[in-house]
Amino acid sequence: MTDACWHTELIDGALRHLNSSKDGLSETDAATRLAAVGPNRLARTKPASAVRILINQLTSIVIWLLGAAAVVSLASGNHLEAVAILVVLVLNAGIGFVTELRARRAMEALFRLEVPRATVIREGGTRVIDASLLVPGDVIELGTGQAVPADGRLIADVELSTDEAALTGESLPSSKDSAQTFPAETALADRTNMVYAGTSVVAGTGHVLVTATGVRTELGRIGALVAGVRDEGTPLERRLARLGRDLVWLALGVAAVVSALEAFHGAPLDQVLETGLALAVAAVPEALPAVATIALAIGLRRMARRHALVRRLPSVEALGSTTIICTDKTRTLTSGDMTIVRVWVAGAEIDTGQPDFASSDNRLRTVIESAVFACRAQALPIEGSGQAGLDPMDAAILGFAPQVGVVPDQLAARRRTLRVVPFSSTRKLAAVFEQTDEATVAYVKGAPGRLIDLSDRMLAADGTRPLDDAVRAELLKANSALASEGLRVLAVASGTVRAPDESALERLMFLGLLGFMDPPAPGVKATIARLRAAGLRTVMITGDQLLTAAAVGRELGLLSSADAILDGRELTELDENTRRERLARAGAISRVTPEQKLTIVSDLQAHGDIVAMLGDGVNDAPALKKADVGVAMGVRGTDVAKEAASIVLLDDRFETIAAAVEEGRVVFDNIRKVVFYLFSCNLAEILVLLVAGLSNLPVPLLPLQILWINLVTDTLPALALAMEPGDQDIMRRPPRDPQDAILSRALVRQVVLYAALITASTLGAFLWALAVNPAQATTMSFMTLALAQVFHLGNARSDSAVLKPRLAFRNLYAVGALGVTFALQLVAVEVAGLASVLRLTPLGLREWVIVLLLAAATALVGQAIRLASRR
């Protein structure tokens, strides 16, 4: 007997297979089995140690380059420079180390679902034990409010129902029936003779034969699936890593050429080493990791104000890159509050929105009264208990009944319930058997097609009508008409039966159809339109029938063509390429099982999309982890879903997704501005040294001076760029191509242009000083380069000119950065101690005028270009 087939077994057969009985195991037998199968707990993957995480941070090429620069500096006797470089190295590694420690821990959330205690029957006696000591063959007791500690086959139950939403995705409680057996292929949610670890008892009591523990449970299987999903870097991480590698290799090539030329020209070894070291330091944008992290953190804070909690910083940018959002329907796109809006009875459709609908036909009361009787016995209102936890359809029926003169409390007083047959997707109906003075009556509600098959007559305007082929066709047409309006349709029937048993449900009278509306949640339609304007496709994933999904999809504006609706049952029948092509056009997918969500996400990613996945249950965890951005619901979401996700919606509102996308785009724009700014500055430093080397000039910049510029002068302006507000048209742009580099070709051309302008200004100042006062040459090039980069901030802030006060002062942090950075440069050259460390000399008025004019040239050219392009 496999772990997956216990639902096919009769109770006696299951007990026999596990060599157990209703009195449970002996303590000796339980101990023997525990030694054989191990404790009832999920396998724990040993987390990476802090030392291993730290070692991982030291394996990047940027870190290696900085380390090599420090070694060269030590070898040449420049201990101060070596210490400065090592400080930068520690800062870079520290940022990565802290980020890694905050990594996602989806498996730890699974561990929190484990149940610490269990009530077990052993040797005929009941005792409470540590749940980890349970073994297959044990018999346990369950009651209302208890968590289920292991998978098991029910052997006795009294009105037992469990909440399995976290495991199966079914939003309604699962009503259990120990007497049932099911075919092997029955879906997990429909195995109503089974209970599963990680779920909880909503109502009733039961005795359960434990069939699987620990990693062999369905919860353990999902844990293995989550663990098997490989962690992949976000688009931002991949782009920044590629940019860093490219710049480092460029610098190494330039350093090799320049050093070789200097050696060829007979330069002393210390000068060759110093030039190579300066180029190596110039290549590394030391501020980039810190500024990128801060930019993401700023986005995180903005998103938190808009009710989106970010658990992993790079996902802020990844959400801004998203091309597809996959989402549940019920309680995400729709409100989840069902109401009866149509009733089809006796050949006529009644609109419950009409003022006088209740008086239009007395047969309406008959349908609703039978529907109330068909609700589960414990679902009827009990004084002081309210209707919390009701099946949403039952709640809608009970809430609607008084409008047609049916009072549920009065019916409850008349009830003599013999048996309840709970709803399952296999039987497609729920039945309540009531005893009257004359007979046993069954009240049934369920899928229209199923109840049509069980009925032989229909309530008609003039009494009853035989259910011949013409009448059946009429009923099916009425069902399709209601479903095509986006309504969930429930049929109601009743009849005298020979016994209170499901097998006796035959020759019923078909009473009517109830059409339930689950209206779109407020703001959802507008949000979908806003996302579409931003180039994002929203895909609704639902378990509803195709007609209902299509109607809701049309109402929400999700379906752009006839083939934009896909039935989940087709997914397993289509070959991989066809399936991916269909998914690439889908706006809604109906009848999706929880297991198919991971396939859907994987196929969309294989098609080249950046996928955001919304989910709330344990069964969603693999898809949430696989998605480029996993988004969990903060109110109704399980811990496992939240831990697997990188973003949590604190208000469970779909509109929050659009707000998060907007902030993600702002973050990416700002990071791109930071990259543009820093890379143009770093490339200018490389070009200054390259041109000087090729021209056989003295070294115009020293390694410690470049470190000062990269860490002090560049950092504040870069941080100011991270604070830039978003452009007004940011949600009217299409998503970026996921394969595009963070620096497009157009932006690379701008980087080269502005780097060349800064290089020309710096070398101009350097050459002037060499001719007039060689002792100030290095100081002149240092100050010109630093201030040219500071003034270049205006070019990085916007594609428009920022000369107008409205634009110039839109970001006060940028204005402040200009002032503070300029002051720091004055300190560097005027404070004797610091000037000595940096090997700088004071400048006179003439030198300052030349420095300021040359430094401002790049900014002035950039603003002129922007003004001209606007015209």
Secondary structure, DSSP 8 states (H G I E B T S, - for coil): --GGGGGGS-HHHHHHHTT--TT-B-HHHHHHHHHHH--SS--------HHHHHHHHTTSHHHHHHHHHHHHHHHTT-HHHHHHHHHHHHHHHHHHHHHHHT---HHHHHHHTS-SEEEEEETTEEEEEEGGG--TT-EEEE-TT-B--SEEEEEEEEEEEEE-HHHH---S-EE--TT----TT--GGG-TTEE-TT-EEEEEEEEEEEEE-GGGSHHHHHHHHHHHS-----HHHHHHHHHHHHHHHHHHHHHHHHHHHHHHTT--HHHHHHHHHHHHHHHS-THHHHHHHHHHHHHHHHHHHTTEEESSTHHHHHHHT--EEEEESTTTTB----EEEEEEETTEEEETTSTTGGGS-THHHHHHHHHHHHS-GGGS-BTTTBTTT--HHHHHHHHHGGGGT--HHHHHHH--EEEEE---TTT-EEEEEEE-SS-EEEEEEE-HHHHHHHEEEEEETTEEEE--HHHHHHHHHHHHHHHTTT-EEEEEEEEEESSSSGGG--SEEEEEEEEEE--B-TTHHHHHHHHHHTT-EEEEE-SS-HHHHHHHHHHHT---SGGGEEEHHHHTTS-HHHHHHHHHH-SEEES--HHHHHHHHHHHHHTT--EEEEE-SGGGHHHHHHSSEEEEETTT--HHHHHH-SEEETT--THHHHHHHHHHHHHHHHHHHHHHHHHHHHHHHHHHHHHHHHTT---SS-HHHHHHIIIIITHHHHHHHHT----TTGGGS----TTS-SS-HHHHHHHHHHHHHHHHHHHHHHHHHHHH-GGGHHHHHHHHHHHHHHHTHHHHH-SS---SHHHHTS-HHHHHHHHHHHHHHHHHHHSHHHHHHHT-----HHHHHHHHHHHHHHHHHHHHHHHHHH-
